[in-house]
C-alpha cells in the first residue's frame, strides 16, 4: 500500500482538530477556562495539538510491525494526553483521565462514521475526506466569527485617556474594565491601572507614593504603587466622556494586554 505522507498528515491533523473541538464542546468551560486569552489563542492551541497528533501518527508509520502492535495502546495514552494538555492546558490526573476517555469515545465513533463513508466517493475524492473538510471549514468559520465578535466588543470598550501632570500631557488607549474595583485605601477613591511604560515621560518623579492592595483571579494578594496626577480626560471617537480631577493611578510592571491594545484599565464604575 502506498501512503502519501503529506496527505496522511493533513487528514490526521484535520481529524484531530475536529475531535478536539468536539471534546471541548462536551466538557465545556472546564477546559476552556484553563487557557487564558480569547478564541484566537484557544483555537491556535487546538491547531497545535492537532498538528502534534498528526506528526505522532506519521512517525508511528516507520516503526516495525511488532513494536507498533505492542505499543499502540501506550501511544494512545501518551499522544492523547499530550494533545489534550497542549489544547486545553494542564490539569489534575483525574480530570485528564476523563477528558482522555471522552476523546477516545469520540475517536472511535468518528472512525466508525468515516469507515461507513470510506468506500463512497464524489468524483475522485472519497466522501469521508470531503465530509472531514466540510466540518473543518465550518469550525474554522465558527472560530473566525468568535474572533470577530471579540474584536468588536473590544472596540466598543476602548477609550482614549489623556493624562496631565505638571504641564506634561500624554494620550494612550484605555479599556473600561468592569473587573477593576480598586480603591485608594484612605479616602476610598476609585483607582485606574496604568502600565509602568505608559507612565514614563509623564510622571517620572512624584512627591509621594501609596501602596494599593489588589487581588486578581488565580493570583495571590499583592500591592501596587499608586500615584495621583493632576487631571485625566476620557474620550471615545473624539467625544469627551468624562473629566477627572486628581485621579489615582496604580502602576503595573506587567503588560495589561497582548499586542499593547491598551495601556490602561479604567475603573469599573467610571464608564
C-alpha positions in Angstrom: 0.0 0.0 0.0 1.3 3.4 -1.0 0.9 6.1 1.6 1.4 9.8 0.7 2.8 11.3 3.9 1.6 14.9 3.2 -2.0 13.7 2.6 -1.8 11.4 5.6 -0.6 14.2 7.8 -3.2 16.7 6.5 -6.1 14.2 7.0 -4.9 13.2 10.5 -4.4 16.9 11.6 -7.9 17.9 10.4 -9.4 14.8 12.0 -7.6 15.6 15.3 -8.8 19.2 15.2 -12.4 18.1 14.8 -12.2 15.7 17.6 -10.5 18.2 20.0 -13.1 20.8 19.2 -15.9 18.3 19.9 -14.2 17.2 23.1 -14.0 20.9 24.3 -17.7 21.4 23.4 -18.7 18.4 25.5 -16.5 19.1 28.6 -17.4 22.8 28.3 -15.9 25.6 30.4 -13.8 23.1 32.5 -11.3 23.0 29.6 -11.8 26.5 28.1 -11.2 28.2 31.5 -7.7 26.7 31.8 -6.4 28.7 28.9 -6.1 32.4 29.2 -6.9 34.6 26.2 -9.6 34.9 23.6 -11.0 32.5 21.0 -8.0 33.0 18.7 -5.4 31.9 21.3 -7.6 28.9 22.3 -8.0 28.0 18.6 -4.3 28.1 17.9 -3.6 25.8 20.8 -6.1 23.3 19.4 -4.4 23.6 16.0 -1.0 23.0 17.6 -2.4 19.9 19.4 -3.9 18.5 16.2 -0.6 19.0 14.4 1.3 17.2 17.1 -1.1 14.3 16.9 -0.6 14.1 13.1 3.2 14.2 13.4 3.0 11.4 16.0 0.9 9.3 13.6 3.4 9.9 10.7 6.3 8.9 12.9 4.4 5.8 14.1 4.2 4.6 10.4 8.0 4.0 10.5 8.0 1.6 13.5 8.4 -2.1 12.9 5.1 -4.1 13.0 5.9 -5.9 16.2 6.6 -2.6 18.1 3.6 -1.0 16.5 1.1 -3.6 17.8 2.7 -3.8 21.3 2.9 0.0 21.8 -0.3 1.1 20.1 -2.2 1.3 23.4 0.6 3.2 25.1 0.7 5.5 22.1 -3.0 6.3 22.5 -2.4 7.2 26.2 0.7 9.3 25.7 -0.2 11.0 22.4 -3.8 11.7 23.5 -2.7 13.1 26.9 -0.1 15.4 25.3 -2.6 16.6 22.8 -5.2 17.4 25.5 -2.6 19.3 27.6 -1.5 21.3 24.6 -5.1 22.1 23.6 -6.7 22.8 27.0 -3.8 23.3 29.4 -2.6 21.4 32.4 -5.0 19.8 34.9 -5.1 17.1 37.6 -4.8 13.4 36.5 -8.4 12.5 37.3 -9.6 15.4 35.1 -7.2 14.5 32.3 -8.4 10.9 32.5 -12.0 11.9 32.0 -11.1 14.1 29.0 -8.9 11.4 27.5 -11.8 8.9 27.8 -14.1 11.3 26.1 -11.5 11.9 23.4 -11.2 8.1 22.8 -15.0 7.6 22.6 -15.3 10.4 20.0 -12.4 9.0 18.1 -14.0 5.5 18.0 -17.3 7.0 16.9 -15.7 9.1 14.2 -13.7 6.1 13.0 -17.0 4.2 12.5 -18.6 7.1 10.6 -15.6 7.5 8.3 -15.4 3.8 7.7 -19.1 3.8 6.6 -18.4 6.5 4.0 -14.9 5.3 3.2 -15.9 3.3 0.1 -18.1 6.0 -1.4 -16.8 9.0 -3.4 -17.7 12.0 -5.3 -15.6 12.1 -8.4 -12.0 11.3 -7.4 -12.5 12.3 -3.7 -13.6 9.9 -1.0 -16.8 11.1 0.7 -15.2 10.7 4.1 -12.4 13.2 3.2 -14.9 15.7 1.8 -17.0 15.3 5.0 -13.9 16.0 7.1 -13.0 19.1 5.0 -16.6 20.4 5.3 -16.6 20.0 9.0 -13.2 21.7 9.3 -14.3 24.7 7.2 -17.4 25.0 9.4 -15.4 25.0 12.6 -12.9 27.5 11.2 -15.7 29.8 10.2 -17.1 29.5 13.8 -13.6 30.4 15.2 -13.3 33.4 12.9 -16.8 34.6 13.9 -15.9 34.4 17.6 -12.7 36.4 17.0 -14.7 39.0 15.1 -17.2 39.3 17.9 -14.5 39.7 20.5 -12.8 42.3 18.4 -16.0 44.4 18.0 -16.7 44.0 21.8 -13.2 45.2 22.5 -13.5 48.2 20.2 -16.7 49.3 22.0 -14.9 49.3 25.3 -11.8 51.1 24.2 -11.3 54.8 25.0 -8.6 57.5 24.6 -7.3 58.7 28.0 -5.5 62.0 28.1 -3.3 62.3 31.3 -1.9 65.6 32.6 0.7 66.2 35.3 2.7 69.3 36.0 2.4 70.7 32.5 3.0 67.4 30.7 0.3 65.6 28.7 0.0 62.1 27.3 -2.8 60.3 25.4 -3.0 56.5 25.4 -5.6 53.8 24.7 -7.6 52.6 27.8 -10.1 49.9 28.4 -13.2 50.3 30.6 -12.8 47.2 32.8 -15.8 46.2 34.9 -13.4 43.9 36.8 -11.3 46.8 38.0 -12.7 47.5 41.5 -9.6 49.0 43.1 -10.0 51.8 45.6 -7.5 54.1 47.3 -7.3 52.7 50.9 -7.6 56.0 52.7 -10.3 58.1 51.0 -11.8 55.2 49.1 -11.5 57.0 45.7 -11.5 54.8 42.6 -8.2 53.8 41.1 -7.3 53.3 37.5 -4.5 50.9 36.4 -1.7 52.0 34.1 1.5 50.3 32.8 4.9 51.4 34.0 6.0 52.1 30.4 3.0 54.4 29.8 3.9 56.4 32.9 7.4 57.1 31.7 7.8 60.6 30.4 4.7 61.8 32.2 5.4 61.5 35.9 8.9 60.2 36.3 9.0 61.9 39.7 6.1 62.3 42.2 6.2 63.7 45.7 4.6 60.7 47.3 3.6 57.1 46.6 1.0 55.0 48.3 0.5 51.2 48.0 -2.8 49.9 46.9 -3.9 46.3 47.7 -5.2 44.2 44.9 -6.3 40.6 44.1 -6.6 39.1 40.7 -8.2 35.8 39.6 -5.7 32.9 40.0 -3.2 35.1 41.9 -2.4 35.9 45.5 -3.0 39.3 47.1 -0.4 41.9 46.3 0.3 45.6 46.3 0.6 48.1 43.5 2.3 51.6 43.8 -0.3 54.3 43.5 0.3 57.9 42.3 -2.0 60.9 41.9 -1.9 63.1 38.8 -3.5 66.5 38.1 -6.2 65.6 35.6 -7.5 62.9 33.2 -9.9 63.2 30.3 -11.6 60.1 28.8 -12.9 60.3 25.2 -14.3 57.9 22.6 -14.4 58.7 18.9 -13.4 62.3 19.6 -16.2 62.9 22.0 -15.4 63.8 25.6 -16.9 61.2 28.0 -15.7 62.4 31.4 -13.1 64.5 33.1 -11.4 63.5 36.4 -9.7 65.9 38.8 -6.8 64.4 40.8 -7.3 60.8 39.8 -5.4 57.9 41.3 -3.4 55.6 39.2 -2.0 52.2 40.2 1.2 51.4 38.3 1.7 47.8 37.0 5.0 46.5 35.8 3.2 43.9 33.7 1.6 44.4 30.4 -2.2 44.8 30.5 -2.9 43.4 27.1 -1.3 41.3 24.3 -0.1 43.4 21.5 -0.4 46.6 23.5 -4.1 47.1 22.5 -4.5 49.3 25.6 -2.1 50.6 28.3 -4.7 51.5 30.9 -7.7 50.0 32.7 -10.3 52.5 33.7 -12.2 51.8 36.9 -15.3 49.7 36.6 -17.6 52.4 37.9 -16.3 55.2 35.6 -17.9 54.4 32.3 
